[in-house]
Amino acid sequence: MHNFLKESNKRGRSNHFMWMERINVYNSKDLPENIDIDSILEDVEERIPSFMLANIESIYIGDFASLKDREMNAMYADGAIYISSAEIFDDEDVVDDIIHEIAHSLEETYAIDVYGDGQLEREFIMKRLQLYDALRNEDVPSFPRDYFLKTEYSSEFDEFLYKMVGYPLLTSLTMNIFASPYGITSLREYFANAFEKYFMGAPQEIKNISPQVYKKIKELLRQEEELENGNI
């Protein structure tokens, strides 16, 4: 993370302010003129309950070589969200990136709640195997079935999906199985991708496509409500 911070010191601290009186936001001067950071953060604040932001200490928006090297738009690490300004075209691009990374931040606190009973993992693997069967009927190179059973991210598997299969075909094959093709790449991305869609205004879609993710989100919201009401 030192490289990220070094880049942020050079490029990302051109504009700095506090969000919600505790989260540092550093945004580059190179953002498109149509991007309104205040409006973006207000949108996130309206969509996401405040308790889900507990692990977020900083947001950096800028030009990060580390994101470019990994071909990523955004990432969460060590209490900070990093967003590539090069991949921003409108406010919604930033809103859904922030919400996606908030999902990853929740894994630090709620990993047992989200993954502990194994239900989410079973749902994910079942969907991966559906994709495996669907791909066998398509004119694409085969890939070992064992990879479809793994829940961790694999660069080889991601490259197979992206370059050999292609996201247009993946989208077609998984339209009612995954919230988006990116959710295929790992269990963590499956959760974060569906979480993003849920809070971007499609909870019913997530209930239908990823019922275990929907259930986990509802459980987190219910736990916090009970805590606030003194029932826990």
N, C-alpha and C positions, 0 to 999 in steps of 0.2 A: 504493500500500500504506500510505501515511501515514494515510489515513482508517481503515483496518482497525486499525492500531496505536493510533490515538487512541481508537477505540471500545473496544479491548481494555483500555487503561489505565483507562477509566472503569468498565467493566462486567465484563471478563473476568478480572481479576486478584484476584477475591474469594477464590479458593482456588488456591494455587500449590504445585506440588511437582515433583520431578524424576523422570522415567521413564527407566529403563535408565541412570541416573547421568549423563545428558547432555541429554535432551530435556525442555525446559520444558513443563509442562502447566498451563494456566490455565483453570479451569472456573467457570462462573457458579453463584451460590447458587440461581438460579431453576430448576435442573434438577428434574424430577419425583423424588419420594422413592424410586421403584423403580429409579432409575438408579444403578448402582454403577461408578464410574469405574475403580477398581482392578481389578475383575473384567473390565471391557471391555478394558483395556490388557493384562492377562494373556492374554486370549483372542487379541488381535492378535499378541502376542509368540509365542504357541504356533503360530499359523497362518503368520506371515510370517518368512522367514529374516532374520537381523539385518542382513545386507549390504544388503537392500532398503530399510532405514531410514536409510541413510547420509546422505541429503539432508534428512532431517527434523530441524529444530532446535527447533521449538515446535508445540504444538497449542493452539488457542484454541477454547473452547466457550462460546458466549454469544449475545447478541442483537445481530446486526450488520445495520445498515441496508443496507450494501453487498450482503449476500446477499439480503435481502428485495427490493431494487430489481431484482436480476437473476433473482429467483425461483429461487434456488439453495439447496440444503440444505447444501452444503459446497463448498470449493474449496482448491486448493493454490497458493501463491505465495511466492516468495522464501524458501524453506526452512520455511514454516509451513503448517499445515493449519488452516482455519477451518471450524467446524461450527455451524450454527444450532441453538440450544437449543429453539427453537419447533417444530422438526420432529422432535424426539426423543420416541419413545413407549415404547421399550424398549431394552435393552442392544444388541440386534442392529442396531438402526438406527444406532448410533454405530460399531459394529464394521465394518459394511460401508461406511459413509461414510469411515472412516479408511483402509480397505484400498483403496477406489476412488481416494482422493487419493494414496496411496502409489504407485499405478500412474502417476499423472501426474508425481510426483516423479522416477520412474525415467527419464522421457523426457529429463531433463537430462543424465544420465550415459550412457544406453544408446540414444540416438536412432538411431545408426547400426546397432546390433545389431537393434533392433526394426523400423525402417523402411527401412534402407539398401538392401536388395535388392529392394524394391518388391513383394514377395510379399504382404505384409499389405494394402497399398493395392489390389492387384489383387483380392484376396479381398473386400475391403470394397465396391469399386465393382461387382463382379459381383452382390453381394447387394443393393446399392442398385437395380440394374437389374431384378433379380427383383421387388423391391417395386414399381418403376415399372410393370412389366407387370401385376402383380396389381391395382394401383390402377386401371388402365384398365378393368378389368372390374367395378369398384365404382361406386356412385352417389355419387361425390365430385368436387369441382371438379378440373380438370386442373392440372398444374404443369409448367413447362418441363423437358424431359428433361435439359437441360444441368446443372440443379441436382443431379440425381441422380449426376452424374459428378464433382462437386466433393468434395474431401475435407475442406476446412476448414469450421468451424462457420458457419452462416448463420442469422441471427435470422429472416429471412423464411421460410426453409425449415422451421425449427423451429416457427414459428407455424403454418405450413401443416399440419405433422404433428399438432401438438397441438390446434389449434382446428378445422381443416377436416376432417381425417381422424379424429382422436381416437384415444387410446391403446387403447381396447377393440378397435377394428377393427385397428389396427396390431399389437396382440398376437396377434390371430387370424391375420392374414396372414403374420406373421414368426416364428411359434412355433418353427419348426425352422431359421430362417435367422439370427436375431440372438438374443443372450443375453437381451436385453430391448429394448423400443422405444427406450429412451434411447441405446442403442448405434447407432442409425440416424443420429443427429444430426451426427456427424463421425467421421473416422478415429481421432482421439485418444480420443473417447468409446467408439468400438467396441473399442479396445484396453483401456481402463480398465474398461469394463463387463464384458468377458469375464475380465479379470484378477481383478476382484472376485468373480465367480461361481466361478472356479477355486479361489481361496483360501477361499471360504465353503463349500467342501465339494463342489463339482460339477466336478471335473476331467474326468471322462468325458463329461459333457454338453458342455463346452467343446471337447474333442477332436472330438466329433461335429459341433457347430454351427460352431465357429470354429477349424478345424485349424491355421491359420497362427498364431493367438494362442497356442494350446496349444504349438506348436513353438517360438515365441519364448520363452515362459516356461521351457520345458524347457532351451533353450539357455543362458539366463541362469543357471539353477540348475546346469547342468553346468559352465559356465565358472567359477563360484565354487567348486565342488567341486574342480575341477582346480587352481585357484589355491591353495586351502587345502592340497592335497596336494603342492604344489610342481611340478606338471606344466606350468605356464605360466611 
